[in-house]
């Protein structure tokens, strides 16, 4: 019997902890883990790539209303004052926090690891040629959010 080697990116429990910690620390509200669901139709998605002996892209996404209300909370603004640029800045920083911590978890000390700049869009991002290896979904006051790790083909 042959078994496939497990990817270092198959770390759903770690991803769960990092997303919950990042959100609660940065935004200030707690998350409740739910069964994985597809991203909402109206979404803000931020991504960051991690590279080293293997590579992956982290996608962090929230429904647009939650992204806006979370941004308003972080910046101490009224919801009606929040712009797309500000939402993109906050979600970009969140994926940067998650990605930086994941890089620390998977780094082997033998190779230099890199972290790209975040990319944020008002649509779900795709990563052709990659495979989903870890995913988490959450609900909080105001909506749902999730995070995926997509491992790149070697």
Secondary structure, 3 states (H helix, E strand, C coil): CCCCCCCCCCCHHHHHHHHHHHHHHHCCCCCEEECCCCCCCCEEEEEEEEECCCEEEEEEEEEHHHHHHHHHHHHCCCHHHCCHHHHHHHHHHHHHHHHHHHHHHHCCCCCCCEECCCEEECCCCCCCCEEEEEEEEEEECCEEEEEEEEEECC
